[in-house]
Amino acid sequence: MTNKAVIFSAPSGAGKTTIVQQLLKKMDALSFSVSATSRAARGDEKNEVDYLFLSPQEFKQKIEDDDFVEFEEVYTDQFYGTLKSEVNRVWSQGKTVIFDVDVVGGVHLKSFFGENALAIFVMPPSIEELEKRLRGRQTESEEKIKMRLGKAKNELEFASKFDAILENKILDQAVLTAETMITEFISK
């Protein structure tokens, strides 16, 4: 069996994390790759569950040590990345690794894994709905929301670089469609 990867990317607020969490509950063949980040935990996020939280200095050391499949400095000293050790941990369990990453990370992962990856771009129904979702979180300042919306408009231009575009208008339908896509991909 070939080690495979499923990549979910989207602008912040499009629903990729919610979709990935539901898929993990439904599909035993999948296991989550916990991304590393140098940002602080938000809300009730837990280290080694939601993210591997590292200081900017620790993150930079791992970059120097070539420990990442991919990484990106999203904002100044705010890094996100995929550790090679995380991917190998999942594959050693005989499972397909599933990623929940930003759009640039998704493009890099697809490039790295090639045909062994299914890259899915989660498309929000509209920018207006995206803004409503971001505000509904009530976790970020007005400045952060505006920054994320500006970034989202640019990220939407990356959709064509993915294997599939999944519109997340009705969550349950988006999850079912994603499950079908993944099942077909894994069985190849």
FIDRENTOR-995727 format. One record per residue (C-alpha): residue in one letter; x, y, z. Coordinates in Angstrom, 3 decimals. Example, Ala and Ser with C-alpha at 12.3 -4.5 7.8 and 13.67 -1.06 7.14 Angstrom:
BEGIN
residu/east/north/up
a/12.300/-4.500/7.800 .
s/13.670/-1.060/7.140 .
***
This chain:
BEGIN
residu/east/north/up
m/0.000/0.000/0.000 .
t/1.297/3.433/-0.955 .
n/1.456/6.029/1.785 .
k/-1.171/8.611/0.901 .
a/-2.116/12.087/2.040 .
v/-5.317/14.122/1.943 .
i/-4.877/17.882/2.113 .
f/-7.607/20.338/3.107 .
s/-6.921/24.027/2.523 .
a/-9.113/27.087/2.560 .
p/-9.226/30.708/3.557 .
s/-9.655/31.171/7.310 .
g/-13.328/30.705/8.222 .
a/-14.314/28.546/5.211 .
g/-14.896/25.511/7.448 .
k/-11.958/23.248/6.639 .
t/-11.212/22.429/10.281 .
t/-14.828/21.504/11.004 .
i/-14.939/19.273/7.904 .
v/-11.657/17.569/8.812 .
q/-12.838/16.960/12.394 .
q/-16.056/15.337/11.154 .
l/-14.177/13.176/8.641 .
l/-11.813/11.964/11.364 .
k/-14.828/10.814/13.421 .
k/-16.351/8.991/10.429 .
m/-13.303/7.476/8.686 .
d/-10.966/5.148/10.609 .
a/-8.516/5.085/7.686 .
l/-7.554/8.713/8.367 .
s/-5.282/10.170/11.007 .
f/-4.599/13.851/11.594 .
s/-1.218/15.430/11.044 .
v/-0.760/17.892/13.873 .
s/0.800/21.042/12.433 .
a/3.491/22.978/14.234 .
t/3.005/26.687/14.862 .
s/4.802/29.491/16.630 .
r/1.603/31.349/17.467 .
a/0.009/31.259/20.902 .
a/-2.832/28.837/21.623 .
r/-6.351/30.217/21.133 .
g/-9.292/29.328/23.352 .
d/-9.093/25.735/24.539 .
e/-6.494/24.565/21.991 .
k/-4.169/21.901/23.372 .
n/-0.511/21.245/22.600 .
e/0.067/18.033/20.572 .
v/-3.682/17.798/19.874 .
d/-4.617/20.934/17.935 .
y/-1.084/22.095/17.175 .
l/2.481/21.508/18.264 .
f/3.121/24.910/19.844 .
l/6.729/26.063/19.463 .
s/8.437/29.355/20.175 .
p/9.615/31.268/17.088 .
q/13.186/30.301/18.063 .
e/12.308/26.576/18.333 .
f/10.519/26.739/14.981 .
k/13.507/28.400/13.294 .
q/15.831/25.719/14.717 .
k/13.643/22.967/13.235 .
i/13.780/24.775/9.871 .
e/17.583/24.769/10.088 .
d/17.525/21.066/10.984 .
d/15.381/20.285/7.872 .
d/12.625/18.779/10.055 .
f/9.729/20.097/7.935 .
v/7.944/18.767/4.853 .
e/6.749/22.341/4.390 .
f/6.502/25.521/6.423 .
e/5.466/29.108/5.967 .
e/5.883/32.354/7.843 .
v/2.249/33.494/7.601 .
y/2.783/36.713/9.541 .
t/6.017/38.078/11.053 .
d/7.408/35.415/13.446 .
q/4.156/33.433/13.112 .
f/5.103/30.168/11.460 .
y/3.068/27.098/10.512 .
g/4.517/23.868/9.213 .
t/4.307/20.104/8.801 .
l/6.947/18.065/10.578 .
k/8.297/14.997/8.766 .
s/8.033/13.096/12.065 .
e/4.239/13.694/12.150 .
v/3.722/12.273/8.647 .
n/5.856/9.231/9.462 .
r/3.955/8.692/12.730 .
v/0.646/8.451/10.842 .
w/2.003/6.244/8.071 .
s/3.583/3.886/10.629 .
q/0.019/3.250/11.863 .
g/-1.000/2.189/8.336 .
k/-3.291/5.191/7.925 .
t/-3.738/7.981/5.403 .
v/-2.506/11.299/6.740 .
i/-4.995/14.176/6.609 .
f/-3.871/17.795/6.701 .
d/-5.705/20.964/7.699 .
v/-3.439/23.716/6.377 .
d/-3.545/27.181/4.878 .
v/-3.657/27.576/1.111 .
v/0.071/28.100/0.518 .
g/0.849/25.118/2.765 .
g/-1.628/23.032/0.777 .
v/0.053/23.899/-2.512 .
h/3.471/23.022/-1.040 .
l/2.212/19.706/0.359 .
k/0.628/18.751/-2.977 .
s/3.904/19.554/-4.704 .
f/5.830/17.441/-2.169 .
f/3.528/14.366/-2.243 .
g/2.475/14.583/-5.912 .
e/0.091/11.846/-7.066 .
n/0.068/10.317/-3.568 .
a/-1.945/13.312/-2.333 .
l/-5.505/14.468/-2.849 .
a/-5.614/18.250/-2.396 .
i/-9.065/19.687/-1.638 .
f/-9.788/23.412/-1.594 .
v/-12.741/24.292/0.657 .
m/-14.624/27.139/-0.980 .
p/-16.818/29.409/1.128 .
p/-20.209/30.291/-0.412 .
s/-19.165/33.973/-0.539 .
i/-16.807/36.530/0.997 .
e/-19.792/37.895/2.931 .
e/-20.463/34.478/4.481 .
l/-16.761/34.139/5.273 .
e/-16.830/37.464/7.131 .
k/-19.949/36.367/9.058 .
r/-18.210/33.133/10.120 .
l/-15.036/34.934/11.207 .
r/-17.048/37.397/13.283 .
g/-19.121/34.547/14.727 .
r/-15.991/32.963/16.222 .
q/-15.571/35.976/18.505 .
t/-11.896/35.095/18.949 .
e/-10.193/37.907/17.047 .
s/-9.958/41.690/16.928 .
e/-11.488/43.794/14.163 .
e/-7.975/44.361/12.802 .
k/-7.322/40.584/12.612 .
i/-10.669/39.974/10.908 .
k/-9.910/42.595/8.247 .
m/-6.433/41.114/7.749 .
r/-7.883/37.599/7.333 .
l/-10.522/38.820/4.848 .
g/-7.871/40.565/2.776 .
k/-5.774/37.430/2.767 .
a/-8.823/35.288/1.894 .
k/-9.463/37.260/-1.292 .
n/-5.930/36.414/-2.457 .
e/-6.193/32.786/-1.331 .
l/-9.328/32.205/-3.438 .
e/-7.125/32.652/-6.507 .
f/-5.249/29.457/-5.553 .
a/-8.310/27.202/-5.883 .
s/-7.346/26.013/-9.378 .
k/-4.050/24.600/-8.039 .
f/-5.979/21.925/-6.092 .
d/-7.287/18.550/-7.274 .
a/-10.844/19.344/-6.186 .
i/-12.920/22.300/-5.026 .
l/-15.433/21.561/-2.285 .
e/-18.065/24.242/-1.695 .
n/-18.994/24.462/1.978 .
k/-22.461/25.943/1.781 .
i/-24.236/23.177/3.728 .
l/-21.801/21.518/6.123 .
d/-23.340/18.009/6.161 .
q/-23.372/17.882/2.362 .
a/-19.769/19.109/2.167 .
v/-18.678/16.369/4.603 .
l/-20.484/13.648/2.605 .
t/-18.957/14.862/-0.657 .
a/-15.485/14.958/0.919 .
e/-15.942/11.441/2.332 .
t/-16.806/10.117/-1.146 .
m/-13.784/11.846/-2.726 .
i/-11.416/10.475/-0.086 .
t/-12.816/6.927/-0.226 .
e/-12.301/6.860/-4.014 .
f/-8.775/8.271/-3.684 .
i/-7.675/5.829/-0.977 .
s/-9.029/2.812/-2.863 .
k/-6.953/3.558/-6.015 .
***
